[in-house]
């Protein structure tokens, strides 16, 4: 049906328009999850985008976000950025979803510095990231031992009423311990417990505290002599 619509003369009023391409992209993007299995669907997104441009259809922000989302899910950051930079040509402005897809993909690809640039731009424009974007930013910074930045992002997340999960808290605090900053980890945990906005509940606080006590203690190799010898 789509190919028949494309073959119709413009005067017939049945040619695919922005709504048609939005429906098609939505159906395809739903199937795009993670590479490599999703690459076949990403090929379909590229094909539809080329046909849309060739037919002179002007996309709106929602449709461009769908395309960016597909590229971002497959961590094709350069392609996502290309569409992002083309948005003004169509009279469209990026919104919180646009930035969220871009930022999350950058952190997933390991582009932490670039991810933080777009994250900062997003916040400067007043957009509030989703919980998932916040959490991947906190964790990515913590894993690179950029603790002050990670802490600031975490506090900003709590101020914006986004709730981190246990893994995010543990990543920041336990990486501090691994970096030899155990006292700082306990200070940050105390700060999180005493916050008025988004304080830790008692159960989560207790679990995190127990984890810090365990990881901050020296641990001997618990394997037996027989087990250690089996490595040879």
Helices and strands as residue ranges (DSSP letters): H 2-7, G 10-12, H 18-29, H 39-54, H 61-73, H 77-86, G 87-90, H 96-109, H 112-124, H 131-143, H 147-159, H 166-178, H 182-193, H 202-215, H 225-229
